[in-house]
Amino acid sequence: MAYIKSLEMRVIEQAFGMGSGYVLSFSDTTFAAFINDGLNIDIDDPKYVQLGTSKPIGSRAVEETVGRKVITAICLSPTMRQQSS
């Protein structure tokens, strides 16, 4: 599987509305559950909230930890597609 390049990641962030502090229609609770279910990562762990607690900041921290290949798989997941509708 190919991974998302920097430019593509910026396009995804724009499409998901991440500049405004949101990620699609996820609430804080549903986003945390989505990341936990998909990656077994607690997005509220101190290592992911050092720079802030917004969903976009958390998702970038996860990306740095797990890598873009995993983020690519998440972006293509049925749950992510369902949240974008």
VONUDO-593358 format. One line per 3 residues: their letters; for each residue x, y, z of N, C-alpha, C. Coordinates in nm, 4 decimals. Each point is the difference from the previous one (the first is absolute). Layout:
BEGIN
A) X,Y,Z,X,Y,Z,X,Y,Z  ...
//
This chain:
BEGIN
MAY) 0.0849,-0.1179,0.0000,-0.0849,0.1179,0.0000,0.0890,0.1236,0.0000  -0.0334,0.0942,-0.0839,0.0722,0.1263,-0.0029,-0.0390,0.0821,0.1222  0.0833,0.0971,0.0322,-0.0342,0.0857,0.1114,-0.0307,0.1400,-0.0494
IKS) -0.0644,0.0766,0.0836,-0.0410,0.1362,-0.0349,0.1209,0.0923,0.0065  0.0184,0.0794,-0.1040,0.1092,0.0967,-0.0042,-0.0434,0.1281,0.0706  0.0957,0.0874,0.0283,-0.0279,0.1240,0.0745,-0.1085,0.0836,-0.0655
LEM) 0.0086,0.0213,-0.1292,-0.1001,0.0795,-0.0703,-0.1369,-0.0660,0.0081  -0.0039,-0.1311,-0.0177,-0.1263,-0.0727,0.0092,-0.0580,0.0084,0.1416  0.0870,-0.0026,0.1004,-0.0472,0.0107,0.1377,-0.0645,0.1359,0.0240
RVI) 0.0563,0.1050,-0.0573,-0.0608,0.1339,0.0142,-0.1368,0.0041,-0.0668  -0.0143,-0.0644,-0.1148,-0.1295,-0.0050,-0.0686,-0.1014,-0.0757,0.0860  0.0425,-0.1105,0.0585,-0.0885,-0.0774,0.0877,-0.0415,0.0840,0.1202
EQA) 0.0953,0.0700,0.0602,-0.0321,0.0843,0.1145,-0.1022,0.1067,-0.0369  0.0124,0.0580,-0.1190,-0.0988,0.0989,-0.0446,-0.1363,-0.0654,-0.0216  -0.0003,-0.1164,-0.0635,-0.1264,-0.0690,-0.0284,-0.0712,-0.0410,0.1287
FGM) 0.0761,-0.0351,0.1023,-0.0576,-0.0425,0.1267,-0.0304,0.1186,0.0916  0.0296,0.1219,-0.0454,-0.0297,0.1183,0.0795,0.0886,0.0146,0.1219  0.1200,-0.0529,-0.0059,0.0856,-0.0037,0.1170,0.0552,0.1365,0.0405
GSG) -0.0018,0.0968,-0.0880,0.0483,0.1334,0.0343,-0.0886,0.0701,0.1013  -0.1226,-0.0448,0.0121,-0.0952,0.0638,0.0907,-0.0069,-0.0683,0.1359  0.0820,-0.1025,0.0215,-0.0035,-0.0714,0.1272,-0.0895,-0.1217,-0.0010
YVL) -0.0558,-0.0309,-0.1147,-0.0894,-0.1148,-0.0124,0.0618,-0.1044,-0.0914  -0.0510,-0.1208,0.0077,0.0310,-0.1059,-0.0955,-0.1341,-0.0602,-0.0392  -0.0460,0.0363,-0.1205,-0.1297,-0.0418,-0.0511,-0.1079,0.0265,0.1046
SFS) -0.0866,-0.0975,0.0247,-0.1067,0.0216,0.0979,0.0262,-0.0749,0.1306  0.1256,-0.0376,0.0244,0.0350,-0.0690,0.1232,-0.0142,0.0943,0.1196  -0.0572,-0.0511,0.1079,0.0080,0.0689,0.1284,0.1326,-0.0426,0.0633
DTT) 0.0377,0.0618,0.1099,0.1225,-0.0428,0.0682,-0.0087,-0.1477,0.0384  -0.1153,-0.0409,0.0483,-0.0200,-0.1383,0.0444,0.0059,-0.0983,-0.1162  -0.0699,0.0305,-0.1093,-0.0016,-0.0940,-0.1122,0.1352,-0.0043,-0.0712
FAA) 0.0715,0.1123,-0.0031,0.1337,0.0009,-0.0605,0.0958,-0.0845,0.0833  -0.0050,0.0167,0.1315,0.0862,-0.0799,0.0878,-0.0300,-0.1488,-0.0166  -0.1275,-0.0343,-0.0091,-0.0389,-0.1403,-0.0186,0.0476,-0.0525,-0.1352
FIN) -0.0123,0.0815,-0.1039,0.0436,-0.0395,-0.1346,0.1500,-0.0292,-0.0023  0.0800,0.0891,0.0584,0.1451,-0.0197,0.0031,0.0354,-0.1207,0.0872  -0.0685,-0.0143,0.1109,0.0264,-0.1131,0.0887,-0.0367,-0.1317,-0.0675
DGL) -0.1164,-0.0055,-0.0654,-0.0429,-0.1225,-0.0681,0.0934,-0.0352,-0.1154  0.0391,0.1006,-0.0780,0.0814,-0.0260,-0.1185,0.1468,-0.0224,0.0266  0.0538,0.0681,0.1031,0.1445,-0.0047,0.0231,0.0390,-0.0460,0.1394
NID) -0.1003,-0.0194,0.0851,0.0267,-0.0328,0.1398,0.0878,0.1079,0.0652  -0.0344,0.1257,-0.0281,0.0718,0.1158,0.0545,-0.0978,0.0849,0.0785  0.0416,0.0378,0.1208,-0.0787,0.0908,0.0832,0.0401,0.1422,-0.0368
IDD) -0.0832,0.0669,-0.0794,0.0306,0.1340,-0.0499,0.0120,0.1023,0.1129  -0.0522,-0.0337,0.1177,0.0088,0.0895,0.1152,0.1251,-0.0232,0.0836  0.0835,-0.0941,-0.0415,0.1274,-0.0242,0.0679,0.0845,0.1270,-0.0067
PKY) 0.0719,0.0339,0.1065,0.0794,0.1237,0.0022,0.0948,0.0178,-0.1187  0.0515,-0.1084,-0.0573,0.0927,0.0165,-0.1131,-0.0691,0.0519,-0.1263  -0.1327,-0.0131,-0.0065,-0.0724,0.0498,-0.1164,-0.0621,0.1374,0.0229
VQL) -0.0047,0.0459,0.1216,-0.0643,0.1290,0.0284,0.0992,0.1071,0.0446  0.1285,-0.0234,-0.0207,0.1014,0.0969,0.0411,-0.0173,0.1346,-0.0692  -0.0431,-0.0005,-0.1242,-0.0154,0.1250,-0.0756,-0.1426,0.0525,0.0007
GTS) -0.0920,-0.0729,0.0612,-0.1395,0.0424,0.0061,-0.0929,-0.1191,-0.0040  -0.1272,0.0276,0.0221,-0.0968,-0.1088,0.0098,-0.0997,-0.0057,-0.1152  0.0171,0.0835,-0.1016,-0.0948,-0.0052,-0.1108,0.0182,-0.1290,-0.0792
KPI) -0.1031,-0.0399,-0.0699,0.0070,-0.1224,-0.0800,0.1066,0.0090,-0.1097  0.0139,0.1139,-0.0705,0.1064,0.0071,-0.1001,0.1403,-0.0144,0.0600  0.0229,0.0621,0.1145,0.1317,-0.0118,0.0636,0.0233,-0.1442,0.0428
GSR) -0.1020,-0.0624,0.0560,0.0121,-0.1404,0.0402,0.0261,-0.0910,-0.1174  -0.0692,0.0248,-0.1105,0.0200,-0.0858,-0.1174,0.1394,0.0182,-0.0587  0.0536,0.1218,0.0050,0.1378,0.0220,-0.0475,0.1002,-0.0689,0.0916
AVE) -0.0247,0.0031,0.1302,0.0889,-0.0688,0.0945,-0.0024,-0.1505,-0.0239  -0.1167,-0.0543,-0.0271,-0.0106,-0.1431,-0.0309,0.0749,-0.0299,-0.1296  -0.0165,0.0863,-0.0996,0.0698,-0.0193,-0.1280,0.1508,-0.0068,0.0222
ETV) 0.0529,0.0871,0.0828,0.1437,-0.0005,0.0271,0.0425,-0.1286,0.0697  -0.0880,-0.0571,0.0786,0.0324,-0.1210,0.0747,-0.0116,-0.1255,-0.0861  -0.1085,-0.0143,-0.0731,-0.0242,-0.1238,-0.0742,0.0423,0.0067,-0.1457
GRK) 0.0163,0.1184,-0.0528,0.0426,0.0147,-0.1382,-0.1155,0.0193,-0.0966  0.0331,0.0493,-0.1157,-0.1019,0.0331,-0.0996,-0.0630,-0.1211,-0.0649  0.0698,-0.1122,-0.0013,-0.0588,-0.1201,-0.0600,-0.1259,-0.0399,0.0767
VIT) 0.0059,0.0089,0.1312,-0.1155,-0.0342,0.0832,-0.1094,0.1048,-0.0177  0.0385,0.1262,-0.0075,-0.0974,0.1074,-0.0203,-0.0714,-0.0195,-0.1334  0.0721,-0.0446,-0.1016,-0.0621,-0.0287,-0.1295,-0.1101,-0.1041,0.0160
AIC) 0.0288,-0.1065,0.0733,-0.0995,-0.1056,0.0214,-0.1211,0.0547,0.0749  0.0230,0.0864,0.0982,-0.1109,0.0590,0.0752,-0.0862,0.0862,-0.0917  0.0630,0.0815,-0.0822,-0.0752,0.0879,-0.0901,-0.0867,-0.0790,-0.0964
LSP) 0.0418,-0.1190,-0.0333,-0.0750,-0.0833,-0.0937,-0.1009,-0.0917,0.0692  -0.0051,0.0066,0.1330,-0.0889,-0.0901,0.0743,-0.1473,0.0370,-0.0205  -0.0872,-0.0990,0.0118,-0.1445,0.0273,-0.0149,-0.0520,0.1013,0.1013
TMR) 0.0510,-0.0023,0.1227,-0.0468,0.0947,0.1025,0.0324,0.1427,-0.0399  0.1198,0.0238,-0.0524,0.0389,0.1342,-0.0411,-0.0876,0.0458,-0.1157  -0.0259,-0.0876,-0.0950,-0.0869,0.0364,-0.1122,-0.1408,0.0297,0.0485
QQS) -0.0477,-0.0757,0.0970,-0.1346,0.0216,0.0535,-0.0086,0.1353,0.0719  0.1039,0.0399,0.0723,0.0010,0.1273,0.0710,-0.0005,0.1176,-0.0965  0.0535,-0.0208,-0.1202,0.0084,0.1106,-0.0964,-0.1304,0.0228,-0.0755
S) -0.0975,-0.0911,0.0133,-0.1268,0.0158,-0.0736,-0.0948,0.0906,0.0740
//
